[in-house]
Amino acid sequence: MSEWPKPLQDIIEEFVDVFDPMERYEMLFELASEVNELPVDEWNEGNRIHGCQSEAHVECSLQDGLFFMRGGADAQIVQGLMAITCLAVNGRAPKEVANLEPTFIEQMNLKASLTPSRSNGFLNMFKRIKDEATLLSEGE
């Protein structure tokens, strides 16, 4: 199990205690407002997540040598997944992000609640973040 930052670990523990898939979705909707949002006017083909059933965009950058992502989506579920992902990756060294696996989704019992297309979109987003982290770490 990866060592997740405390805010994400707290959320994982909250999700583990919930057995109703609809309640998990409600929790995701609440988290959606907490994402470091990428405004719609910054969405473009270059930051679009392909293979996601909703319109989703991610921008990754380094701040003081640490990795940070911002995301935006037209679906609250996707926005909530982005918020959780921000907690997992933001503030880490880019090489560390490049080697992460999104095991937090299984730990939260969320993967089984996602439709196959949502799950695929999430995995495409996470792969994109890892690829961006790899590119950003090459300058280190």
C-alpha positions in Angstrom: 0.0 0.0 0.0 1.3 3.4 -0.9 1.9 6.0 1.8 -0.7 8.6 1.0 -0.8 12.1 2.3 -2.8 12.5 5.5 -5.8 14.4 3.9 -6.2 11.5 1.3 -5.7 8.9 4.0 -8.5 10.5 6.0 -10.8 10.5 2.9 -10.0 6.8 2.2 -11.0 6.0 5.8 -14.3 7.9 5.3 -15.1 6.0 2.1 -14.2 2.6 3.6 -17.0 3.1 6.2 -19.6 3.7 3.5 -21.3 0.7 2.0 -23.9 2.3 -0.2 -22.6 3.1 -3.7 -25.0 6.1 -4.0 -23.6 7.6 -0.8 -20.1 7.2 -2.2 -21.2 9.2 -5.3 -22.6 11.9 -3.0 -19.2 12.0 -1.2 -17.5 12.4 -4.6 -19.8 15.2 -5.5 -18.9 17.0 -2.3 -15.2 16.6 -3.0 -15.7 18.0 -6.6 -15.7 21.5 -5.2 -12.3 21.0 -3.6 -10.3 20.4 -6.8 -7.7 22.9 -7.8 -9.8 23.8 -10.7 -8.7 24.4 -14.3 -11.1 27.1 -15.6 -13.1 26.3 -18.7 -11.5 29.1 -20.6 -8.1 27.2 -20.2 -9.5 23.9 -21.6 -8.0 23.0 -24.9 -7.1 20.0 -27.0 -3.6 19.8 -25.5 -4.9 19.3 -21.9 -8.0 17.2 -22.8 -8.2 13.7 -21.3 -8.9 11.4 -24.2 -11.0 8.3 -23.5 -13.1 10.0 -20.8 -16.8 10.0 -21.4 -17.1 13.5 -20.1 -15.2 16.6 -21.0 -12.1 16.5 -18.8 -8.9 18.5 -18.8 -5.7 18.3 -16.7 -2.8 20.7 -16.5 0.4 19.7 -14.7 3.3 21.9 -13.6 6.2 22.2 -11.2 6.2 24.7 -8.4 9.4 24.9 -6.5 10.4 21.6 -8.0 7.2 19.8 -6.8 4.5 18.4 -8.9 1.0 20.0 -9.0 -2.0 19.3 -11.1 -5.2 21.3 -11.8 -8.2 19.7 -13.4 -11.6 20.5 -14.7 -14.5 18.5 -15.9 -18.1 18.9 -16.9 -19.2 16.0 -14.7 -19.2 16.1 -10.9 -18.1 12.5 -10.6 -15.0 13.2 -12.7 -14.4 16.4 -10.8 -14.5 14.5 -7.6 -12.0 11.9 -8.9 -9.8 14.8 -9.9 -10.0 16.2 -6.3 -8.9 12.9 -4.9 -6.1 12.6 -7.4 -4.9 16.1 -6.5 -4.6 15.0 -2.9 -2.6 11.9 -4.1 -0.1 13.7 -6.3 0.1 17.4 -5.5 3.3 18.5 -3.6 5.2 15.3 -4.4 8.5 15.1 -6.4 7.6 14.5 -10.1 9.6 11.2 -10.1 7.5 9.9 -7.2 4.3 10.8 -9.0 5.6 9.1 -12.2 5.9 5.9 -10.2 2.5 6.0 -8.3 -0.3 3.6 -8.9 -3.9 4.7 -8.3 -4.5 2.1 -5.6 -6.4 4.7 -3.5 -9.5 4.0 -5.8 -9.5 0.3 -4.7 -8.8 1.3 -1.0 -11.8 3.6 -1.1 -14.0 0.8 -2.5 -14.8 3.2 -5.4 -13.6 1.1 -8.3 -16.5 -1.3 -8.1 -18.9 1.7 -8.0 -17.6 3.2 -11.2 -19.0 2.2 -14.6 -16.4 0.7 -16.9 -16.3 3.9 -19.0 -15.8 6.0 -15.9 -13.1 3.6 -14.6 -11.4 3.7 -18.0 -11.5 7.5 -18.1 -10.0 7.7 -14.6 -7.2 5.4 -15.6 -6.6 7.5 -18.7 -6.4 10.6 -16.5 -4.0 9.0 -14.1 -1.8 7.7 -16.9 -1.7 11.2 -18.4 -0.6 12.6 -15.0 2.1 10.0 -14.7 3.3 10.7 -18.2 3.4 14.5 -17.5 5.3 13.8 -14.2 7.8 11.8 -16.2 8.3 14.6 -18.6 8.6 17.2 -15.8 11.1 15.0 -13.9 13.5 14.9 -16.9 14.7 18.4 -16.0 15.7 17.3 -12.5 
